[in-house]
Amino acid sequence: MSDVNIPKRKEKCENCTKQCNKKQSDDGADSHQERVEVNGQVHEGSQLLLSACLSCDGCLSEEESLKISQQSLEQVERVLALNKVQCGLLEPERVEEVVRLHFFSDTFLLHWTLFVCFLCPRQKCDASKHKVLVASVCPQSLPFFAVKFGLDVTEAAHKLCGFLKSLGVQYVFDTTLAAGFSILESQKEFIQRFRRRHHDSHALPMFTSSCPGWIRYSERVLGSLVTPHICTARSPQQIMGCLVKDYFSKQQKLSPGKVYHVLVAPCFDKKLEAVREEFYNGLLEARDVDCVLTSGEIYYLMEQRKVSVEELDSVPLDHVLGEAGDAALVRHEGRGSEGFLEHVFKHAAKELFGLDVHEVTYKTLRNRDFQEVTLERDGETLLQFAAIYGFRNIQTLVHRMRKGRVPYQLVEVLSCPGGCLSGRGQAESDVDGRVDKDLVQQMEEAYSSLPVRLPEVNPTLHTLYQDWLQGQDSPQAGALLHTQYRSQIHTQPPHMQW
């Protein structure tokens, strides 16, 4: 395996780097200022910046930076080490090795404490400190491992599961189920918005909400121009968090605080999504997702431990419902993301106009990352959706919206050019930090090899709607599957200039 350099993300900013005053100052570049309008107010600063770009920490407050720093391999290894030492599963020679390896590191104090506690004959196992580790893997991360391992997606998923369980993770899930919830709730919300469009100026267009980069940019930069239009359905990541911490923990008779939930994602921005205030339960003192690790970070851990694919056991993924047998891997429609546009488009065509759409035809406009889909009948345009990926295309969308020239009823927005498979947590080249196009192409081919399964026909979703949420339109479904996005322009850190 080639070397992966995780810590150098700060130097790999692309689109936003040219616009970021802090980055330009750090690089000694000309920080020419200009006046821009954001949410109706004129700001002295650079052009609009995709503030969620975690390739540069200049856009994060100190509190956010601290929270992000806790989303790390080191944090997961601490939990794993506590479990093993508290249970007496870490042999004395292994404890000595841990202390030696970390003697002058930030984790020395922790490991030294564990070492002393282990050797003390009066120290007994404190079960209250044990955590049940659960890992959830995004479907867009699996093609990365398939390409790296030289296997098909299902075999790679089994090898990844075997590796995670060898570390001490007890359960490994696929988040496609959670994405199904997010798609169904987005479909339902679009129908509601479409039907009230004539008396609600904020009903349409509806923007998708699964991309944390886009959400943060909307809240921190665009404000009330965009936030009322964002779909309230939670992202697959955070719905998976609810599934694990609410439903699964109850099934296992565990308190949410006893479960440590790790999510493997293709995107660094997912770390920031996990630490949002609304995804923390103060009463239970637990987050829906405790730690997000990128695909690249997991692969880096495998390299650190000198693990070869051949020596890994192939272990089937687990079922949230606890069923026996292998959980068949499927995907949703779309170009390497969750396919919100295609699913909502087909559902709306049937629900609103009684039309069955079997295949969605994209029309490329500005580039491959700016495409639209149209539903017509007798020469009349009934629906017009767009898929807009990458910050440059997002800027074009926002410019048109300010002028009232957005003809679309729904826009699938993703901050990464190419979509989620191109997330910078897995698609960057080891050499220059740019997106590895060959790798992305291979991942797209691997992803498209998975069979498509509509969430409407997934029996597990129907079971969970009844057993977990007490129905599709219940208050519990609204609370656990939805959230709100609001303008946060007034809360931006003082060093952020737009």
KOLSE-317016 format. One line per field, with one value per residue (C-alpha): y, z, x. Coordinates in steps of 0.001 Angstrom, whole numbers, padded with zeros to 6 digits. Example, Ala and Ser with C-alpha at 12.3 -4.5 7.8 and 13.67 -1.06 7.14 Angstrom:
v = (-004500/-001060)
w = (007800/007140)
u = (012300/013670)
END
This chain:
v = (000000/003485/006090/008264/011670/012660/015780/017889/018743/022425/022925/021267/023855/024463/026607/028458/029015/031723/033586/033115/036152/034153/031626/034361/036099/032841/032299/035889/036424/039661/040014/042433/043252/043798/044462/041558/041181/038379/038020/041573/043082/044446/042996/044115/041018/038448/036662/034074/031205/027653/027898/024198/023331/021573/021589/024956/025559/029337/029213/027337/028884/027706/025672/024012/023293/021597/019446/018492/017515/014967/013291/011275/007839/008622/009101/005759/004006/005425/003855/000569/000629/001361/-001589/-003980/-002870/-002721/-006254/-007466/-008355/-006380/-008559/-007074/-007070/-005249/-002604/-002114/-001711/000880/002905/002733/003761/006723/007782/011286/011633/013441/010149/009152/010170/008113/005013/005317/005442/002351/000612/001302/000295/-002965/-003925/-003001/-006263/-004364/-002815/-004583/-004392/-001336/-002337/001170/002369/-000238/000954/-001047/000060/000313/001299/002477/002610/004932/003144/005719/004603/000952/001484/003138/-000030/-002167/-000359/-000340/-004027/-005107/-006796/-006311/-004105/-006929/-008750/-005477/-004728/-008108/-007522/-004053/-005521/-008147/-005458/-003277/-006244/-007275/-003867/-004441/-003059/-005233/-004278/-002997/-001613/-000207/003207/002497/001793/005235/006783/005081/006899/010203/009655/008713/011714/014009/012656/013294/016808/017726/016737/018895/021859/021523/021572/024742/026556/029114/030502/029865/031751/029602/026274/025990/025425/022734/022105/018762/018617/015627/017558/019252/021517/022941/023235/025120/027468/028133/028872/030883/032775/032776/032951/033463/033655/029875/028247/028200/026241/023449/020088/019315/015583/014619/013308/009528/009974/011523/009213/006333/007974/007959/004353/003265/005410/005145/001967/-000348/000595/-000161/-003515/-004311/-002971/-000364/003295/005556/006649/003069/002929/004538/005128/005554/006480/005876/008512/009786/013412/015467/017775/014944/015441/018920/017681/015143/017834/020119/021084/019630/016189/016106/014829/016784/014632/011440/013164/011393/012319/010456/009997/010066/010085/010344/008805/009155/006190/007443/007491/003879/002881/004786/002820/-000416/000760/001710/-001779/-003349/-005271/-007046/-007749/-011430/-012012/-010326/-012460/-011939/-011093/-010268/-006923/-006866/-006169/-003365/-005659/-008346/-010836/-013635/-013964/-011637/-008220/-007894/-004686/-002455/001158/003937/005543/008383/009102/007961/009817/008884/009785/012127/013843/010660/009192/012390/012999/009571/009728/013227/012293/009427/011127/014495/013660/009907/009364/006436/007421/004395/006183/009700/011525/014215/017254/018647/022448/024235/021051/017483/018805/021076/018990/019201/016807/017714/016052/017065/016172/017430/020082/021394/021309/019718/019324/020690/019488/020115/018388/020976/019833/021817/025331/027111/025725/026500/030126/030206/028820/031430/034246/033142/032795/036367/037491/035256/033145/029629/027562/024401/022911/020787/021057/018288/020228/018690/020695/018112/018179/014771/014022/012011/009475/012405/013332/014614/012054/009338/010734/012823/011803/010853/012928/016422/016427/016852/014594/011344/011120/007553/006457/008232/006585/003157/003911/004992/001706/-000289/001639/001226/-002550/-002749/-003508/-000667/-001109/001369/002309/001998/-001775/-002311/-004327/-003355/000305/-000484/-002548/000228/002870/000861/-000667/002248/005360/004340/005222/007343/010516/010156/012875/010531/010221/014003/014422/011722/012005/015790/018891/022632/024841/028534/031542/031780/034743/036689/033875/033640/033914/037444/036436/035307/038025/037668)
w = (000000/-000791/001881/002750/004230/006142/008006/004907/003956/004765/001725/-000727/-001043/-004637/-005611/-002325/-001923/-004560/-002715/000916/002466/005269/002858/000539/003457/004561/001046/000665/-002209/-003135/-000957/-003202/-001664/-003374/-002306/-002438/-001455/000886/002100/001076/002940/001424/002832/002284/001450/-001155/-003392/-001925/-000267/000265/003980/004625/002804/005503/003359/004999/008673/008222/008025/011296/014696/017570/018997/015651/015176/018585/017763/014400/016010/018085/014911/014493/014405/017714/019399/018118/019191/022695/022952/021620/024053/027027/026098/025820/028986/031104/030045/030554/026861/026276/027070/029249/026331/024192/026897/027108/023326/023423/026050/024093/020798/022345/024926/023609/021889/022963/024025/026355/029522/028562/027676/030749/032944/031230/031669/035402/035900/034068/036196/039485/041029/042981/039824/038746/035423/035396/033037/033207/030923/028238/024902/022240/018998/015941/012510/009671/006174/003449/000137/-001646/000480/-000510/-004160/-002824/-000942/-003895/-006135/-003516/-002702/-006311/-005462/-006315/-003991/-002004/-001414/-000462/002012/003650/003922/005379/007862/008819/009410/011539/013655/014120/015748/018250/016424/017321/014551/011002/009037/005556/005529/002394/004672/006242/002780/001918/004789/003622/000044/001073/003386/000658/-001818/000594/001393/-002279/-002968/-000036/-001210/-004812/-003741/-001679/-004188/-005129/-001597/-000200/-001898/-000101/-001142/-004426/-005543/-003008/-002458/-001255/002193/002279/001546/004665/002558/000760/004004/005800/002855/002769/006483/006870/003565/001716/004722/004315/000533/000483/003888/003712/000462/001895/002357/006056/005685/007597/005686/005526/007992/010698/010150/010560/013794/015044/013981/015918/019024/019331/017729/017738/021250/022588/020810/022473/025822/025903/026771/023864/025904/025969/022173/020322/016734/014029/010486/007466/004789/001583/002735/005411/005689/007284/010418/010855/010258/013062/015660/014857/018005/016866/016550/020218/022857/026018/028103/027089/026753/023450/019809/016992/015377/017743/015146/011367/009664/005959/003705/003349/007111/007444/004614/006321/009514/007558/006223/009692/010931/007804/007109/003769/002098/001693/005425/006296/007082/004911/007319/006172/007240/010045/009882/011935/012647/013876/011167/010324/006952/004597/003933/000137/-001035/-003256/-004351/-005124/-008518/-009467/-010581/-007564/-004901/-003326/-006398/-004693/-007989/-009834/-007003/-006331/-010076/-010716/-007572/-008367/-011972/-010732/-007685/-009272/-012925/-013058/-015347/-015081/-015753/-016262/-017266/-016460/-019310/-018331/-020469/-019917/-019753/-018637/-017924/-016680/-013201/-014321/-015763/-015908/-016260/-017707/-017626/-020509/-021670/-024877/-025242/-021694/-019158/-015971/-013974/-014361/-011992/-011963/-010598/-009692/-008322/-007434/-006058/-009390/-010549/-007146/-007584/-010935/-009289/-006520/-009025/-010960/-007795/-006751/-010095/-009827/-012802/-011364/-013387/-011342/-008777/-007251/-007314/-006126/-004787/-003904/-003137/-004581/-008378/-009627/-006519/-003381/-004947/-005543/-001860/-000809/001956/-000600/-004103/-003575/-005225/-002861/-004972/-005442/-003437/-006513/-007362/-008853/-011974/-012774/-009266/-009485/-012814/-011374/-008335/-010588/-012507/-009268/-007818/-010962/-010777/-007696/-008311/-007815/-005229/-004749/-001085/-001607/-001983/000895/003540/006267/005843/006191/009298/010899/010062/012118/014882/015408/014313/014875/011335/008428/009529/013278/015497/016146/012421/012123/015067/014139/010350/009956/011140/010385/008635/009492/008552/010769/009144/012404/014143/011743/013322/013289/011022/008261/005601/002574)
u = (000000/001212/001757/-001234/-000533/-003640/-002405/-001634/-005203/-004709/-002507/-004876/-007611/-008727/-011725/-012042/-008301/-008306/-011048/-010007/-008306/-006727/-005267/-004004/-002305/-000701/000630/001803/-000609/-002312/-005410/-007276/-010657/-013940/-017512/-019920/-023543/-024564/-028138/-028915/-025960/-022772/-019562/-016011/-014027/-013261/-015715/-018037/-016211/-017408/-016864/-017301/-014096/-012105/-008993/-008265/-009017/-009203/-013001/-013541/-014043/-011830/-014695/-015334/-011646/-011550/-014567/-013109/-009806/-011708/-012983/-009812/-008254/-006581/-009949/-011232/-008050/-008482/-011929/-010612/-007680/-009953/-012165/-009233/-007439/-010580/-011421/-007873/-007647/-004463/-001462/001327/003799/001213/000652/004419/004535/001738/003577/006829/005211/003427/006027/006510/003156/000014/-001513/001331/-000523/-003553/-001550/000673/-002439/-003812/-000447/-000320/-003959/-003382/-000372/-002033/-003350/-005991/-007445/-010616/-012430/-014709/-017519/-018986/-016188/-016816/-018205/-019958/-018367/-020588/-019283/-021513/-020036/-021351/-022024/-019815/-016857/-017097/-015992/-012826/-011897/-012952/-010460/-007701/-008197/-008644/-011961/-015604/-017640/-019236/-015944/-014261/-017067/-016538/-012784/-013362/-015819/-013247/-010626/-012921/-013984/-010356/-009838/-012628/-015680/-018659/-021117/-020613/-023553/-024114/-025869/-027925/-030881/-030621/-030322/-033595/-035291/-033798/-034989/-038539/-038823/-037435/-039990/-042823/-041625/-041287/-044892/-046027/-043953/-045154/-048790/-048380/-046159/-048799/-049211/-045711/-042882/-040298/-041784/-039877/-037250/-036413/-032701/-031406/-029835/-027487/-024260/-022790/-020556/-023579/-025556/-022799/-022313/-026053/-026291/-023086/-023013/-026324/-028630/-032368/-032060/-031631/-032199/-036051/-035754/-033597/-035277/-035646/-034961/-031841/-028863/-028277/-025396/-027522/-030482/-028045/-026950/-030537/-030983/-027924/-028334/-032111/-033446/-030419/-029270/-032759/-032766/-029442/-030702/-027942/-028047/-026977/-023969/-022693/-022576/-019676/-020761/-018122/-019107/-016875/-017472/-015826/-015885/-014086/-017108/-019076/-016975/-018392/-021931/-021579/-020828/-023777/-025684/-029004/-027414/-026394/-028827/-028070/-030403/-028628/-025239/-024694/-024159/-025890/-022472/-019507/-016747/-016477/-013460/-012840/-012164/-008594/-008097/-009243/-006924/-004105/-004774/-004479/-001122/000066/-000737/000780/-002415/-002643/-005963/-005128/-004793/-008068/-011102/-014176/-016989/-020548/-021993/-024548/-028294/-029825/-032769/-030391/-031294/-028900/-027230/-025434/-026963/-027012/-025362/-027463/-027345/-029767/-030124/-027812/-024272/-022313/-024277/-027611/-029678/-032118/-032946/-033856/-035895/-037847/-038323/-039874/-041980/-043292/-044093/-046260/-047759/-048531/-049200/-049817/-046808/-044416/-040809/-038582/-035398/-034207/-032492/-029993/-029267/-025783/-025708/-022519/-020550/-020906/-021648/-024507/-027317/-031079/-033989/-037380/-040794/-043036/-046531/-048143/-045459/-045987/-043139/-044464/-041253/-037742/-035005/-031262/-028152/-025520/-022164/-019050/-018694/-018388/-021716/-023243/-022162/-023953/-027092/-026982/-026429/-029509/-031541/-030781/-032140/-035190/-034151/-034205/-036715/-036210/-038571/-035786/-032005/-029696/-026696/-023333/-020191/-017779/-017365/-018428/-020492/-019838/-017485/-015111/-015103/-011700/-011506/-010876/-010345/-007212/-003977/-001150/001229/-000201/-003421/-005621/-008513/-007256/-009439/-008419/-009338/-012704/-013475/-012718/-014872/-017757/-017524/-017450/-020399/-022515/-022001/-024224/-027908/-030407/-033112/-035937/-036449/-040220/-039874/-037447/-039358/-036868/-037799/-041498/-040811/-038776/-041375/-043854/-041716/-039340/-041232/-044872/-045854/-044665/-046434/-045936/-044411/-041481/-040790/-040824/-038443/-035920/-035904/-036025/-034187/-034152/-031611/-031438/-029363/-026260/-024567/-024560/-022657/-019739/-016296/-014836/-011934/-014301/-014589/-016807)
END
